[in-house]
Amino acid sequence: MALAEPQNTATSVNCAVSEYEWWQEAFETTSARLTEELAADDVRDEFLGADRAPLLQVEADAFVAWREATCDVVEAEARGGTLGGVLKANCLLEMTAEYVLDLSARLIALRRQ
């Protein structure tokens, strides 16, 4: 039986970055799908003049800024140590994953209307 590769800072960061990249792609895809479906739903239902698709883009941009600022603070908790990169990478992937799950739930709810 082969032993797992020893964990060190570099492998921890690489693992978290790989997972973050997967979630980031899911964020972009899910956000685009929800934007398209909100726009179509607004046109179809003449949603009282509300234009939700551009508002979702504002929300997504604000999320990215908030995520970056939050994860910078998390990284700073390491006080310049090598653990900072691990903490930031994990923060980025966790926050992005949570937001993707939220967007996915909203997309499902929209499709059920």
C-alpha positions as CSV (number, residue, x, y, z in Angstrom):
1,M,0.0,0.0,0.0
2,A,1.4,3.4,-1.0
3,L,1.6,6.1,1.6
4,A,0.1,9.5,0.9
5,E,2.4,12.3,0.0
6,P,3.6,14.1,3.1
7,Q,1.7,17.3,3.8
8,N,3.7,20.5,3.8
9,T,2.7,24.1,3.2
10,A,3.2,23.9,-0.6
11,T,1.1,20.8,-1.0
12,S,-1.6,22.2,1.2
13,V,-1.8,25.4,-0.8
14,N,-1.7,23.6,-4.1
15,C,-4.6,21.3,-3.0
16,A,-6.7,24.2,-1.8
17,V,-5.9,26.3,-4.9
18,S,-7.0,23.4,-7.1
19,E,-10.3,23.0,-5.3
20,Y,-10.8,26.8,-5.3
21,E,-10.3,26.9,-9.1
22,W,-13.0,24.2,-9.4
23,W,-15.4,26.3,-7.3
24,Q,-14.5,29.5,-9.1
25,E,-15.4,27.9,-12.4
26,A,-18.7,26.7,-10.8
27,F,-19.3,30.2,-9.5
28,E,-18.9,31.7,-13.0
29,T,-21.1,29.0,-14.6
30,T,-23.8,29.1,-12.0
31,S,-23.9,32.9,-11.9
32,A,-24.2,33.1,-15.7
33,R,-27.0,30.5,-15.8
34,L,-28.9,32.3,-13.0
35,T,-28.4,35.7,-14.7
36,E,-29.8,34.3,-18.0
37,E,-32.8,32.7,-16.3
38,L,-33.6,35.8,-14.2
39,A,-33.5,37.9,-17.3
40,A,-35.8,35.5,-19.2
41,D,-38.1,35.3,-16.2
42,D,-38.3,39.1,-15.9
43,V,-39.2,39.4,-19.6
44,R,-41.7,36.6,-19.4
45,D,-43.5,37.8,-16.3
46,E,-42.9,41.5,-16.7
47,F,-41.7,41.5,-13.2
48,L,-43.0,44.9,-12.2
49,G,-40.2,46.7,-13.9
50,A,-37.5,45.0,-11.8
51,D,-34.4,44.0,-13.7
52,R,-32.8,41.3,-11.5
53,A,-30.0,40.1,-13.8
54,P,-28.0,43.3,-13.5
55,L,-28.6,43.3,-9.8
56,L,-27.2,39.8,-9.5
57,Q,-24.0,41.0,-11.3
58,V,-23.7,43.8,-8.7
59,E,-24.2,41.3,-6.0
60,A,-21.6,38.9,-7.5
61,D,-19.1,41.8,-7.9
62,A,-19.7,42.8,-4.2
63,F,-19.2,39.1,-3.1
64,V,-15.8,38.9,-4.9
65,A,-14.6,42.1,-3.2
66,W,-15.9,41.0,0.2
67,R,-14.4,37.5,-0.3
68,E,-11.0,39.0,-1.2
69,A,-11.0,41.4,1.7
70,T,-12.1,38.7,4.2
71,C,-9.5,36.2,3.0
72,D,-6.8,38.9,3.2
73,V,-7.7,39.4,6.9
74,V,-7.6,35.6,7.4
75,E,-4.2,35.4,5.7
76,A,-2.9,38.2,8.0
77,E,-3.8,36.2,11.0
78,A,-0.7,34.1,10.2
79,R,1.3,37.3,10.9
80,G,3.5,36.8,7.8
81,G,4.1,33.1,8.5
82,T,3.9,30.4,5.8
83,L,0.5,29.2,7.1
84,G,-1.0,32.5,5.7
85,G,-1.1,31.1,2.2
86,V,-2.9,27.9,3.4
87,L,-5.4,30.0,5.4
88,K,-6.1,32.3,2.5
89,A,-6.5,29.5,-0.1
90,N,-8.9,27.6,2.2
91,C,-10.8,30.8,2.9
92,L,-11.2,31.5,-0.8
93,L,-12.4,28.0,-1.6
94,E,-14.8,27.8,1.4
95,M,-16.4,31.2,0.7
96,T,-16.7,30.5,-3.0
97,A,-18.2,27.1,-2.4
98,E,-20.8,28.5,0.0
99,Y,-21.8,31.2,-2.5
100,V,-22.1,28.7,-5.4
101,L,-24.4,26.6,-3.2
102,D,-26.5,29.6,-2.5
103,L,-26.7,30.6,-6.2
104,S,-27.5,27.0,-7.1
105,A,-30.4,26.9,-4.6
106,R,-31.7,30.2,-6.0
107,L,-31.5,28.7,-9.5
108,I,-33.4,25.6,-8.5
109,A,-36.1,27.8,-6.8
110,L,-36.5,30.0,-9.9
111,R,-36.9,26.9,-12.1
112,R,-39.7,25.6,-9.7
113,Q,-41.7,28.7,-10.0
